[in-house]
C-alpha cells in the first residue's frame, strides 16, 4: 500500500536533526492516514487516531523549538519571521484539533489533505530557505 505522504529526497535540508524530525513528522501523518483508513468511527478523544494527532502536535512543537534554536545558533537572518510562521502553524493545528474534538469538523480525507499540505508547504518553502542560507555560509 502506498503511503499517504511520500517523502521526496529533494526535501532534505542537509541538517541532520531537522531532517530526521521532518521524517518523523511525515511518518506521523502517514500513521494518522492509516488510522483514518481503518477507523469506522469518528476521531474522538482517547482514540488511537486522535492520540496520533495530539502526538503530531507535541512533536511539531518540539521540532519548531529545535529548528528555532538552530536558526539562532547559526544567526539565520529570517528567524523572526520564521518563528512567526511556526506560531501561526501551531495555532492552525490547535484550531483543527479543537474543531475535531468539538465535532465541528470531520476528520476525513479533506482534513487529512489539509494536514499534509500544512506540513509539507512549510518544509519545502520556509525550511528550504534555511538550507540555502547554510549552503551560502
FENFENJO-V993208 format. One line per field, one symbol per residue. phi: phi as a letter, one per 40 degrees, with the letter a starting at -180 (. if undefined). Layout:
phi: ???
This chain:
phi: .cccbccbcccccgbdcccccdccccccccccccccccccbccadgcdccdcccccccccdcccccccccccdbfccccccccccdcccccccccdccccccgcbccbcccccccdcdccdcccbcccccccccccc
